[in-house]
């Protein structure tokens, strides 16, 4: 069996560490609180999406034949 030529692996960029890139030591208390809330409520782009197994209803629907 002949396999296709594999491509080179993609180099992953450096992970982002918000605590090192954002200055939360200086500023008014309102500014610091706003930055803190934005960081807590924002998405964590370093983590992949969690795996959720398909539900029983979804698996049952995928087994049906459509006409």
Secondary structure by P-SEA (a helix, b strand, c coil): ccccccccccccccccccccccccccccaaaaaaaaaaaaaccccccccccccccaaaaaaaacccc
